[in-house]
Amino acid sequence: MTKLFSIIAVAIMATTVVSCGPSAEEKAKMEEQAKLTADSIAAALSASLEGAMTEATATDSTAAATTETAAPAAEAHTGH
């Protein structure tokens, strides 16, 4: 009976140690890694948005130039 209680006590102590979770040092490392990951994602998103805006501006400029060039040509063909 004493052996059974000893085994149960050891099992409870082992479970307690395992279930305590990460130490403060491990938590700090995880928070630092999460911050680095978030910063990396934010930088990539920002670069992507800037690229998209540059591309959209270039496309708008090209479309405006094409429209301005096409309008006088269309008027010349109609004779007005």
C-alpha positions as a Markdown table, in Angstrom:
| # | Residue | x | y | z |
|---|---|---|---|---|
| 1 | Met | 0.0 | 0.0 | 0.0 |
| 2 | Thr | 2.9 | 2.4 | 0.8 |
| 3 | Lys | 4.4 | 1.6 | -2.6 |
| 4 | Leu | 1.1 | 2.6 | -4.3 |
| 5 | Phe | 1.0 | 5.9 | -2.5 |
| 6 | Ser | 4.6 | 6.6 | -3.3 |
| 7 | Ile | 4.0 | 5.8 | -7.0 |
| 8 | Ile | 0.9 | 8.1 | -7.0 |
| 9 | Ala | 2.8 | 10.9 | -5.3 |
| 10 | Val | 5.7 | 10.7 | -7.8 |
| 11 | Ala | 3.2 | 10.7 | -10.7 |
| 12 | Ile | 1.4 | 13.8 | -9.3 |
| 13 | Met | 4.7 | 15.6 | -8.8 |
| 14 | Ala | 5.9 | 14.7 | -12.3 |
| 15 | Thr | 2.6 | 15.9 | -13.8 |
| 16 | Thr | 2.8 | 19.2 | -11.8 |
| 17 | Val | 6.3 | 19.9 | -13.1 |
| 18 | Val | 5.3 | 19.2 | -16.7 |
| 19 | Ser | 2.1 | 21.2 | -16.6 |
| 20 | Cys | 3.7 | 24.3 | -15.2 |
| 21 | Gly | 4.3 | 25.7 | -18.6 |
| 22 | Pro | 7.2 | 27.7 | -20.0 |
| 23 | Ser | 9.6 | 29.6 | -17.8 |
| 24 | Ala | 9.8 | 33.4 | -17.8 |
| 25 | Glu | 12.9 | 33.1 | -20.1 |
| 26 | Glu | 11.1 | 30.9 | -22.5 |
| 27 | Lys | 8.1 | 33.3 | -22.5 |
| 28 | Ala | 10.4 | 36.3 | -23.3 |
| 29 | Lys | 11.9 | 34.4 | -26.2 |
| 30 | Met | 8.4 | 33.5 | -27.6 |
| 31 | Glu | 7.3 | 37.1 | -27.2 |
| 32 | Glu | 10.4 | 38.4 | -29.0 |
| 33 | Gln | 10.0 | 35.9 | -31.8 |
| 34 | Ala | 6.3 | 36.8 | -32.2 |
| 35 | Lys | 7.3 | 40.5 | -32.3 |
| 36 | Leu | 10.0 | 39.8 | -35.0 |
| 37 | Thr | 7.5 | 37.8 | -37.0 |
| 38 | Ala | 4.8 | 40.5 | -36.7 |
| 39 | Asp | 7.4 | 43.2 | -37.8 |
| 40 | Ser | 8.4 | 41.1 | -40.7 |
| 41 | Ile | 4.9 | 40.6 | -41.9 |
| 42 | Ala | 4.1 | 44.3 | -41.5 |
| 43 | Ala | 7.2 | 45.2 | -43.5 |
| 44 | Ala | 6.3 | 42.7 | -46.3 |
| 45 | Leu | 2.7 | 44.0 | -46.4 |
| 46 | Ser | 3.9 | 47.6 | -46.5 |
| 47 | Ala | 6.3 | 46.8 | -49.4 |
| 48 | Ser | 3.6 | 45.0 | -51.2 |
| 49 | Leu | 1.1 | 47.8 | -50.8 |
| 50 | Glu | 3.7 | 50.4 | -52.0 |
| 51 | Gly | 4.5 | 48.2 | -55.0 |
| 52 | Ala | 0.8 | 47.9 | -55.8 |
| 53 | Met | 0.3 | 51.7 | -55.5 |
| 54 | Thr | 3.2 | 52.4 | -57.7 |
| 55 | Glu | 1.9 | 49.9 | -60.3 |
| 56 | Ala | -1.6 | 51.4 | -60.1 |
| 57 | Thr | -0.3 | 54.9 | -60.5 |
| 58 | Ala | 1.8 | 53.8 | -63.5 |
| 59 | Thr | -1.2 | 52.1 | -65.1 |
| 60 | Asp | -3.4 | 55.2 | -64.5 |
| 61 | Ser | -0.8 | 57.4 | -66.0 |
| 62 | Thr | -0.5 | 55.2 | -69.1 |
| 63 | Ala | -4.3 | 55.0 | -69.4 |
| 64 | Ala | -4.6 | 58.8 | -69.2 |
| 65 | Ala | -1.9 | 59.3 | -71.8 |
| 66 | Thr | -3.6 | 56.8 | -74.1 |
| 67 | Thr | -7.0 | 58.5 | -73.7 |
| 68 | Glu | -5.5 | 61.9 | -74.3 |
| 69 | Thr | -3.8 | 60.6 | -77.5 |
| 70 | Ala | -6.8 | 58.7 | -78.7 |
| 71 | Ala | -9.3 | 61.5 | -78.3 |
| 72 | Pro | -7.8 | 63.9 | -80.9 |
| 73 | Ala | -7.3 | 61.0 | -83.3 |
| 74 | Ala | -10.9 | 60.0 | -83.0 |
| 75 | Glu | -12.1 | 63.6 | -83.7 |
| 76 | Ala | -9.9 | 63.7 | -86.8 |
| 77 | His | -11.5 | 60.6 | -88.2 |
| 78 | Thr | -15.0 | 61.8 | -87.7 |
| 79 | Gly | -14.4 | 65.1 | -89.4 |
| 80 | His | -15.7 | 67.2 | -86.5 |
